[in-house]
Protein backbone atom coordinates (compact mmCIF):
# COMPACT_ATOMS: atom_id res chain seq x y z
CA UNK A 1 0.00 0.00 0.00
CA UNK A 2 2.97 2.33 0.59
CA UNK A 3 3.77 2.49 -3.13
CA UNK A 4 0.13 3.20 -3.95
CA UNK A 5 0.00 6.07 -1.45
CA UNK A 6 3.21 7.58 -2.85
CA UNK A 7 1.73 7.50 -6.37
CA UNK A 8 -1.52 9.07 -5.15
CA UNK A 9 0.38 11.76 -3.26
CA UNK A 10 2.65 12.67 -6.18
CA UNK A 11 -0.20 12.67 -8.70
CA UNK A 12 -2.33 14.98 -6.55
CA UNK A 13 0.61 17.25 -5.71
CA UNK A 14 1.53 17.66 -9.39
CA UNK A 15 -2.10 18.37 -10.28
CA UNK A 16 -2.24 21.11 -7.65
CA UNK A 17 1.03 22.63 -8.87
CA UNK A 18 -0.35 22.68 -12.43
CA UNK A 19 -3.88 23.87 -11.61
CA UNK A 20 -2.93 26.73 -9.25
CA UNK A 21 -1.23 28.96 -11.90
CA UNK A 22 -4.29 28.49 -14.11
CA UNK A 23 -6.55 29.70 -11.30
CA UNK A 24 -4.20 32.67 -10.77
CA UNK A 25 -4.53 33.64 -14.44
CA UNK A 26 -8.32 33.29 -14.40
CA UNK A 27 -8.62 35.33 -11.19
CA UNK A 28 -6.50 38.13 -12.67
CA UNK A 29 -8.41 38.05 -15.95
CA UNK A 30 -11.79 38.49 -14.25
CA UNK A 31 -10.43 40.78 -11.50
CA UNK A 32 -11.19 38.30 -8.72
CA UNK A 33 -8.57 39.78 -6.43
CA UNK A 34 -8.14 40.80 -2.79
CA UNK A 35 -7.06 44.40 -2.35
CA UNK A 36 -5.12 45.69 0.69
CA UNK A 37 -6.96 47.73 3.34
CA UNK A 38 -6.65 48.71 7.02
CA UNK A 39 -6.62 45.06 8.16
CA UNK A 40 -4.98 43.48 5.11
CA UNK A 41 -1.38 44.60 4.67
CA UNK A 42 -0.34 42.59 1.63
CA UNK A 43 1.30 44.34 -1.30
CA UNK A 44 -0.87 44.85 -4.36
CA UNK A 45 -3.95 42.95 -5.46
CA UNK A 46 -3.66 39.19 -4.90
CA UNK A 47 -5.84 36.68 -6.79
CA UNK A 48 -8.58 35.01 -4.77
CA UNK A 49 -10.42 31.71 -5.35
CA UNK A 50 -7.33 29.69 -4.47
CA UNK A 51 -9.66 27.16 -2.88
CA UNK A 52 -10.51 25.95 -6.38
CA UNK A 53 -6.84 25.02 -6.86
CA UNK A 54 -7.24 22.60 -3.93
CA UNK A 55 -10.76 21.41 -4.69
CA UNK A 56 -10.08 20.50 -8.34
CA UNK A 57 -7.15 18.08 -7.70
CA UNK A 58 -9.04 16.50 -4.77
CA UNK A 59 -12.14 16.10 -6.95
CA UNK A 60 -10.24 14.60 -9.91
CA UNK A 61 -8.30 12.12 -7.78
CA UNK A 62 -11.40 11.35 -5.71
CA UNK A 63 -13.28 10.36 -8.87
CA UNK A 64 -10.36 8.12 -9.89
CA UNK A 65 -9.97 6.48 -6.46
CA UNK A 66 -13.68 6.45 -5.51
CA UNK A 67 -13.14 5.94 -1.76
CA UNK A 68 -16.12 4.03 -0.41
CA UNK A 69 -18.22 5.16 2.51
CA UNK A 70 -21.94 4.98 3.22
CA UNK A 71 -21.73 8.67 4.14
CA UNK A 72 -19.98 9.83 0.96
CA UNK A 73 -23.06 11.16 -0.86
CA UNK A 74 -24.02 13.34 2.11
CA UNK A 75 -20.43 14.56 2.49
CA UNK A 76 -20.21 15.51 -1.20
CA UNK A 77 -23.57 17.32 -1.22
CA UNK A 78 -22.71 19.16 1.99
CA UNK A 79 -19.30 20.06 0.59
CA UNK A 80 -20.91 21.38 -2.59
CA UNK A 81 -23.05 23.75 -0.52
CA UNK A 82 -19.96 24.97 1.33
CA UNK A 83 -18.16 25.60 -1.98
CA UNK A 84 -21.15 27.57 -3.29
CA UNK A 85 -21.22 29.66 -0.10
CA UNK A 86 -17.47 30.31 -0.37
CA UNK A 87 -17.60 31.33 -4.04
CA UNK A 88 -20.57 33.63 -3.44
CA UNK A 89 -18.83 35.18 -0.44
CA UNK A 90 -15.65 35.81 -2.43
CA UNK A 91 -17.69 37.38 -5.24
CA UNK A 92 -20.49 39.14 -3.36
CA UNK A 93 -19.46 39.25 0.34
CA UNK A 94 -22.36 37.33 1.86
CA UNK A 95 -23.79 38.34 5.22
CA UNK A 96 -22.56 36.19 8.13
CA UNK A 97 -26.10 34.92 8.80
CA UNK A 98 -26.46 33.76 5.20
CA UNK A 99 -23.20 31.83 5.39
CA UNK A 100 -24.25 30.32 8.71
CA UNK A 101 -27.58 29.12 7.28
CA UNK A 102 -25.79 27.42 4.39
CA UNK A 103 -23.30 25.81 6.80
CA UNK A 104 -26.15 24.51 8.96
CA UNK A 105 -27.81 23.06 5.87
CA UNK A 106 -24.54 21.32 4.91
CA UNK A 107 -24.15 19.92 8.43
CA UNK A 108 -27.75 18.64 8.44
CA UNK A 109 -27.15 16.86 5.13
CA UNK A 110 -24.04 15.20 6.57
CA UNK A 111 -25.97 14.12 9.67
CA UNK A 112 -28.83 12.79 7.53
CA UNK A 113 -26.30 10.46 5.87
CA UNK A 114 -25.76 8.86 9.28
CA UNK A 115 -22.40 10.45 10.05
CA UNK A 116 -22.71 11.61 13.66
CA UNK A 117 -20.63 12.05 16.79
CA UNK A 118 -22.73 9.56 18.74
CA UNK A 119 -20.46 8.72 21.68
CA UNK A 120 -17.30 9.76 23.50
CA UNK A 121 -14.87 7.87 25.69
CA UNK A 122 -14.52 9.73 28.98
CA UNK A 123 -12.06 8.89 31.81
CA UNK A 124 -13.61 6.92 34.68
CA UNK A 125 -16.93 6.87 32.81
CA UNK A 126 -15.97 4.77 29.82
CA UNK A 127 -18.08 4.80 26.65
CA UNK A 128 -20.72 7.54 26.93
CA UNK A 129 -23.58 7.62 24.42
CA UNK A 130 -24.64 11.17 23.66
CA UNK A 131 -28.19 10.28 22.69
CA UNK A 132 -30.13 13.26 21.38
CA UNK A 133 -27.19 15.52 22.25
CA UNK A 134 -25.29 13.94 19.34
CA UNK A 135 -27.19 16.22 16.94
CA UNK A 136 -26.09 19.37 18.76
CA UNK A 137 -22.50 18.15 19.22
CA UNK A 138 -22.16 17.14 15.56
CA UNK A 139 -23.67 20.43 14.33
CA UNK A 140 -21.39 22.45 16.61
CA UNK A 141 -18.31 20.48 15.51
CA UNK A 142 -18.91 20.89 11.77
CA UNK A 143 -19.80 24.58 11.94
CA UNK A 144 -17.12 25.34 14.53
CA UNK A 145 -14.22 23.74 12.65
CA UNK A 146 -15.42 25.13 9.31
CA UNK A 147 -15.29 28.68 10.66
CA UNK A 148 -12.21 28.17 12.85
CA UNK A 149 -10.01 27.56 9.82
CA UNK A 150 -11.58 30.53 8.08
CA UNK A 151 -10.70 32.80 11.02
CA UNK A 152 -6.99 31.89 11.07
CA UNK A 153 -6.67 32.58 7.34
CA UNK A 154 -4.94 35.90 8.00
CA UNK A 155 -1.37 35.40 6.80
CA UNK A 156 0.19 33.96 3.64
CA UNK A 157 0.25 30.17 3.86
CA UNK A 158 -1.06 30.02 7.42
CA UNK A 159 -4.45 28.30 7.03
CA UNK A 160 -3.33 26.02 4.21
CA UNK A 161 -0.19 24.96 6.10
CA UNK A 162 -2.01 24.34 9.39
CA UNK A 163 -4.63 22.33 7.49
CA UNK A 164 -1.95 20.26 5.73
CA UNK A 165 -0.38 19.45 9.11
CA UNK A 166 -3.79 18.49 10.55
CA UNK A 167 -4.59 16.24 7.60
CA UNK A 168 -1.10 14.73 7.90
CA UNK A 169 -1.76 13.88 11.55
CA UNK A 170 -5.12 12.33 10.64
CA UNK A 171 -3.39 10.35 7.86
CA UNK A 172 -0.84 8.83 10.25
CA UNK A 173 -3.58 7.75 12.67
CA UNK A 174 -5.75 6.42 9.83
CA UNK A 175 -2.84 4.30 8.52
CA UNK A 176 -2.38 2.92 12.03
CA UNK A 177 -6.10 2.10 12.25
CA UNK A 178 -6.35 0.86 8.66
CA UNK A 179 -9.29 3.17 7.85
CA UNK A 180 -9.07 3.17 4.04
CA UNK A 181 -11.50 5.99 3.23
CA UNK A 182 -9.81 8.33 5.73
CA UNK A 183 -6.36 7.37 4.39
CA UNK A 184 -7.34 8.20 0.81
CA UNK A 185 -9.12 11.45 1.64
CA UNK A 186 -6.38 12.67 3.99
CA UNK A 187 -3.54 12.04 1.53
CA UNK A 188 -5.48 13.85 -1.23
CA UNK A 189 -5.82 16.93 0.95
CA UNK A 190 -2.22 16.84 2.20
CA UNK A 191 -0.87 16.63 -1.35
CA UNK A 192 -3.24 19.24 -2.77
CA UNK A 193 -2.54 21.70 0.07
CA UNK A 194 1.23 21.28 -0.26
CA UNK A 195 1.00 21.84 -4.02
CA UNK A 196 -1.04 24.98 -3.38
CA UNK A 197 1.46 26.15 -0.74
CA UNK A 198 4.11 26.43 -3.46
CA UNK A 199 2.19 29.56 -4.54
CA UNK A 200 0.49 30.50 -1.26
CA UNK A 201 3.47 30.64 1.12
CA UNK A 202 4.88 34.09 1.88
CA UNK A 203 4.95 36.14 -0.29
CA UNK A 204 1.72 34.66 -1.64
CA UNK A 205 0.82 34.74 -5.32
CA UNK A 206 -2.75 33.60 -4.54
CA UNK A 207 -5.06 33.49 -1.52
CA UNK A 208 -7.38 30.72 -0.39
CA UNK A 209 -10.38 33.00 -0.22
CA UNK A 210 -13.49 31.89 1.65
CA UNK A 211 -13.97 29.28 -1.08
CA UNK A 212 -10.87 27.50 0.17
CA UNK A 213 -10.85 28.19 3.90
CA UNK A 214 -14.50 27.24 4.45
CA UNK A 215 -14.27 24.09 2.32
CA UNK A 216 -11.03 22.93 3.94
CA UNK A 217 -12.46 23.58 7.41
CA UNK A 218 -15.58 21.60 6.50
CA UNK A 219 -13.44 18.77 5.12
CA UNK A 220 -11.34 18.65 8.31
CA UNK A 221 -14.49 18.47 10.42
CA UNK A 222 -16.07 15.68 8.40
CA UNK A 223 -12.95 13.58 7.84
CA UNK A 224 -12.07 13.77 11.54
CA UNK A 225 -15.57 12.45 12.26
CA UNK A 226 -14.95 9.52 9.93
CA UNK A 227 -11.86 8.53 11.88
CA UNK A 228 -10.77 10.34 15.03
CA UNK A 229 -13.98 10.23 17.04
CA UNK A 230 -13.97 6.43 16.78
CA UNK A 231 -10.74 6.24 18.74
CA UNK A 232 -11.01 4.10 21.88
CA UNK A 233 -8.45 5.77 24.15
CA UNK A 234 -9.52 6.99 27.58
CA UNK A 235 -9.65 10.57 26.26
CA UNK A 236 -11.00 9.91 22.75
CA UNK A 237 -12.73 13.29 22.51
CA UNK A 238 -9.40 15.09 23.03
CA UNK A 239 -7.69 13.64 19.92
CA UNK A 240 -9.54 15.63 17.20
CA UNK A 241 -9.32 18.77 19.34
CA UNK A 242 -5.54 18.34 19.67
CA UNK A 243 -5.14 17.95 15.91
CA UNK A 244 -6.96 21.27 15.40
CA UNK A 245 -5.74 22.95 18.60
CA UNK A 246 -4.62 26.28 17.08
CA UNK A 247 -7.72 27.14 14.98
CA UNK A 248 -10.21 25.81 17.54
CA UNK A 249 -8.86 27.66 20.55
CA UNK A 250 -7.95 30.81 18.65
CA UNK A 251 -11.62 30.96 17.64
CA UNK A 252 -12.94 30.00 21.09
CA UNK A 253 -10.76 32.59 22.82
CA UNK A 254 -11.85 35.24 20.30
CA UNK A 255 -15.51 34.54 21.13
CA UNK A 256 -14.84 34.71 24.87
CA UNK A 257 -12.70 37.85 24.51
CA UNK A 258 -15.34 39.67 22.48
CA UNK A 259 -18.11 38.57 24.86
CA UNK A 260 -16.15 39.92 27.86
CA UNK A 261 -15.56 43.19 25.99
CA UNK A 262 -19.28 43.33 25.11
CA UNK A 263 -18.56 43.15 21.38
CA UNK A 264 -20.40 41.16 18.74
CA UNK A 265 -18.68 37.78 18.33
CA UNK A 266 -18.24 38.46 14.59
CA UNK A 267 -16.40 41.76 15.25
CA UNK A 268 -13.01 41.70 13.54
CA UNK A 269 -9.94 42.43 15.66
CA UNK A 270 -6.19 41.97 15.59
CA UNK A 271 -5.91 39.78 18.68
CA UNK A 272 -5.77 36.48 16.83
CA UNK A 273 -2.60 34.50 17.52
CA UNK A 274 -0.94 35.35 14.20
CA UNK A 275 -1.55 39.09 14.57
CA UNK A 276 -0.19 39.11 18.13
CA UNK A 277 2.98 37.26 17.07
CA UNK A 278 3.43 39.82 14.29
CA UNK A 279 3.02 42.58 16.86
CA UNK A 280 5.71 40.99 19.01
CA UNK A 281 8.14 41.44 16.14
CA UNK A 282 8.49 37.93 14.78
CA UNK A 283 7.81 38.93 11.19
CA UNK A 284 5.42 37.41 8.66
CA UNK A 285 7.39 34.32 7.66
CA UNK A 286 8.57 33.52 11.21
CA UNK A 287 5.07 33.94 12.63
CA UNK A 288 3.71 31.38 10.17
CA UNK A 289 6.59 28.99 10.86
CA UNK A 290 6.08 29.30 14.64
CA UNK A 291 2.40 28.37 14.27
CA UNK A 292 3.39 25.49 11.95
CA UNK A 293 5.77 24.25 14.66
CA UNK A 294 3.05 24.34 17.31
CA UNK A 295 0.60 22.61 14.96
CA UNK A 296 3.14 19.84 14.27
CA UNK A 297 3.73 19.47 18.01
CA UNK A 298 0.01 19.18 18.77
CA UNK A 299 -0.47 16.75 15.87
CA UNK A 300 2.41 14.58 17.12
CA UNK A 301 0.97 14.61 20.64
CA UNK A 302 -2.40 13.52 19.25
CA UNK A 303 -0.73 10.58 17.48
CA UNK A 304 1.08 9.55 20.68
CA UNK A 305 -2.13 10.06 22.63
CA UNK A 306 -4.01 7.42 20.62
CA UNK A 307 -1.85 4.65 22.10
CA UNK A 308 -0.84 6.25 25.41
CA UNK A 309 -1.22 4.75 28.86
CA UNK A 310 -3.33 6.54 31.46
CA UNK A 311 -0.22 8.08 33.06
CA UNK A 312 1.17 9.32 29.74
CA UNK A 313 -2.29 10.62 28.80
CA UNK A 314 -2.42 12.65 32.02
CA UNK A 315 1.07 14.05 31.38
CA UNK A 316 0.06 15.12 27.87
CA UNK A 317 -3.14 16.64 29.27
CA UNK A 318 -1.11 18.67 31.78
CA UNK A 319 1.13 19.89 28.96
CA UNK A 320 -1.94 20.90 26.94
CA UNK A 321 -3.25 22.95 29.86
CA UNK A 322 0.05 24.87 29.92
CA UNK A 323 -0.11 25.32 26.15
CA UNK A 324 -3.65 26.64 26.44
CA UNK A 325 -2.47 29.22 28.96
CA UNK A 326 0.10 30.47 26.45
CA UNK A 327 -2.57 30.67 23.76
CA UNK A 328 -4.90 32.52 26.14
CA UNK A 329 -2.11 34.97 27.00
CA UNK A 330 -1.27 35.49 23.34
CA UNK A 331 -4.88 36.26 22.45
CA UNK A 332 -5.34 38.77 25.28
CA UNK A 333 -7.72 36.66 27.35
CA UNK A 334 -5.69 36.83 30.57
CA UNK A 335 -3.57 39.47 32.35
CA UNK A 336 -5.48 42.22 30.54
CA UNK A 337 -3.50 41.54 27.38
CA UNK A 338 -0.12 42.27 28.99
CA UNK A 339 1.48 38.86 28.16
CA UNK A 340 4.07 38.89 31.00
CA UNK A 341 5.21 35.26 30.62
CA UNK A 342 5.56 35.42 26.84
CA UNK A 343 7.48 38.70 26.99
CA UNK A 344 9.86 37.18 29.56
CA UNK A 345 10.45 34.20 27.31
CA UNK A 346 11.03 36.52 24.37
CA UNK A 347 13.70 38.40 26.35
CA UNK A 348 15.21 35.10 27.51
CA UNK A 349 15.87 33.94 23.96
CA UNK A 350 16.88 37.49 22.98
CA UNK A 351 14.43 37.81 20.10
CA UNK A 352 13.94 41.26 18.65
N, C-alpha and C positions, 0 to 999 in steps of 0.2 A: 504493500500500500504506500510505502514511502516514496517510491518512484512515481506513482500516480499523483500523489499530492504535490511533488516537485513540478511535474508537468502542468498540473492545474494552476499552481501558483505562478509559474513563469508565463503561461498563456494569458492569464488574467492581467498580470503586471504589464506585459507588453501591450495588451489591448488598451489599458488605461493610459499608458505613455503615448500611444498613437492617437487615441480619441481626444485627450485633453487639449492639444493644440488646435484641433478642429473646433472644439467648443469655444476656445479663446477667439478664434477668427469669427465665428458666428456671432458671438456676444459683441465684439467690436463693430461688426457690420451693421447690426441692428441696435447699436447703442445701449446694450444691456450691461451697463457698467455701474460701479459703486463710486460715487464722488466723495472726496474728503469733506469733513465738516468739523464742528466743535468737538465731537466725540471720536471721530475717525481721522487719524493722523497720517494715513498712508499718502504716498506721493502720487499725484495724478489719478486718473480714472482707471479703475481695475475691473476687468470683466467679471460679471457675476455668472450664475447658473453652473458653477463648477460641479454642483451635485450631479448633473447629468453625466459628467465625465466619470463618475463613480458608478452611477446607476446602470449605464449602458454596458460596461464590461461585465458587471454582476448579472445583468439580465441575459446577455448573450451566453455566458458560461453556464448560467442556471438552466437555460433551455437545453444546452448540450448535455449537462450532467443529470438533470431532472431528479434532484434529491427528493426522496419520497417521505411524505408525512401526511397524516390524516388532516392536519391543520393547514396545509400549504395553501389551499384555495382561499381561506379566510385571511391568511397572512398577506397574500398577494393583493387581494382586493383592498384590505386595509392600507397596505403600502401604497397602492395606487392613489387612494384618497389623500394620503400624506404628501405624495409627490405633487398632486394637483394644488393642494393648499400652499406648498412651498413655491411653486411656479407662480401662482397668482399673487402671493405675497411679494416675491421679487419684482413682479411686473407692476402690481397695483397697490402694494402696501395694505394688506388686509387689516381690519381691526382685530385686536387680540381676541375678542369674544368670538368672532367668525372663525378664526384659526382653532380656538378651543372646541367649538362645536364640531368641526371637521375631525379633530383629533379624538373626541369622544366617540364619534360615529365609527372611526377606524378601530378604536379599542373594542367597541361593542361587536363589530364584525369578527374580530379575532376571538373574542370570548364565545361568540355563537358557534365558532368552529370547534369548540371544546377545549381550547388552550386556556387554562386558568391556573392561578396560583392557589391550589386547593388546600395545601397543608404546609406546615413548617416544622422543623425539628428544633425543639427548644430544650436547653439544659434542664435536667431534673424533671422535665415534664414529658420528654420523649416526643413522639409524633403527635402533632396537634392539628386536627382538622379545623379549617376555618369556617366551614359551613357557608351560610349566606354572606358572611364577611368576605369570602373569596372574590365576590364581584367587585366590592369596593377596593380591596387590596390590589386586584389585577388592574382595574381602571386607573388607580393612583400610580401604579408602577409604570404602565405604558405612557401615560401622559407626563408623568414626572420625569422619566428618563428622556423622553422625546424632547422636552423643553430644556432639560438640564444641559444637554449637549449644545443646543442652540444658544444658550446663555454664555457658554465659555468660548464661543466662536468670536473672539475679539482681537486675536493676533494672528499674523500669518502662520499657517501650519499648526496652530494650537489644537483646534477641535479635531481636525483630521488625524493628527499624530496621536492624540489621546485615545481616539476611537480605534486606531490601528493597534495600539498597545492593548486596549481592552479586548478586542477581537482575538488578538494573539493569545492572551491569557485564557480566554474561553476555548480557543483551539487546543491548547495544551491539555486542558482538563477534559475536553471532549475526546481527544485521542486516548487518554488514560481510561475513560469510561467506555470507549468504543461506540459513541453515539454518532452514527454515520451522517445523518442529516445536519447535525450541528458542525461536524468536521468540515463538510463541504461548504456550507454557508459561511462559516468563519474564515476559511482560507480564501474564499472569493473576496470577502470584504478586506481582509488584510492586504492581499495583493493589489486590489483596486485602489485602496487608500494610499498605499506606498507609491504606486504609479502616479497617482494624483499629486502626492507630496513633492515629486520632482519639480512641479510647477507652482506648488502652493506654499512651500517653505520660504522663509524670509530671504530676500524680498519677493513677495508673491507676484506671480504673473496672472493669477486667477483666484477668485474667492469661492468658497463653498456656496454662499448665498443660503437663504432659508430652504431652498430646494434640497440642498445637500445636508445641512445640519439637522433639519427636522427628520428627513428620511433616515439618516444614519442613526440618530437617537432612537427613532422608532424601531429600527432593525436591531439595535443593541438590546432594547427592552424585550422584544419578541424572542430573539435567539437565546438570550439568557434564560427566558422562561422555558424554552425547549430543553435546556440542559442543566443550568446551575441550580434551579430551585428543586431539582430532583435529587440533589446531593443528600447523603444520609449522615453527614457528620453531626456532632452534637450542637453545632451552631450553623446549620445549613442556611438560614436566612441571612447570615453575615456575608457569605461568599459573593453573591452578585453585588452587594453593596460595596465590598472591598474592591472589586474589579472596576467599579465606576465611582470610586471614592471622591475624586476631585470634582467632577461635574455635579454629583448629587449633593455634596455638602456645601459647595460654593453656592448652589441654588438655594438650599435650605437655609443657610446662614443669611443670604440676601433677603429672603422672605421674612425671617425673624428680625433682621436689622431694620428693614423698612417698616415692619409692624411696630417695633419699639419707637421708631422715629415718627410714627403716625403718618407714614407715606403710603401711597398705593403700592401694592406688591409688584406692579408692572413698571414702576417708576425707574428709569434708567439712572445708574450712578457709576462712579469709577472706584468702587470698593470691592470689585471682584478680584480674586487672587492675582490674576495676571496684571491688572492695572496697578495693584499695590506693589507688586514686585518691580514693575517699571518705575514707580515712584521712588522706590528704595535705591534706584540707580543701577539695576542689573542689566539694563539694555534689552532690546527687543529679542534678539536671538538667544541670549542667556536666560531670559525669563521663560521662553518656550522650552528650552532644554532642561531648566530646573523642574518645570512641571512634568515634562516627559520622565525625568528621573524618578520623581515621586510616583507617577503613574505606574512605571515599571516595578518599583518597590512594592506598591500595593497589589499589583497583579501577581507578583512572585509570592507575596504573603498569602494571597487567596489560593494559589496552587498548593502551597505547603499546608495550608489550613484544611484542605479537603482530605488529607490523610494524617492529620495531627492527632496526638493523644490529648486527653483532657488537659494535662498540665501545659503542654505546648500551646494548646488553643487559648488557655487563660493568659499565657505570656504574650501571645500575639494580640489578644484583646486589650491587654494593658498598654501595649505599644500603640495600638490604634487610638486609645483614649488620649495619649500624649500627642499623637499626630493631629487629632481633632482639635486639641487646644491650640496648636500652632496655626491650624487653618482658621479657627475662630479669631485668633489674634490678628492674623493677616487681613481678615475681612472686616475688622473693626467692631466685632461683636463683644469683645471684652476689653477692659482697661480703658474704655472711652476712646478707643482707636489709637492709643499711644504706643502699642507694640514694644514694651520694654524688653521682653526676653529675646525677641527677634533682633532688635537693634543691638543688644549685647552680643549676640552670636555674630552679627555682621561685623562688629568691631573686633571680635576675637579672631576672625579669619582675615581681618584687614581688607575687607572689600570696600571699594569706593564706587 
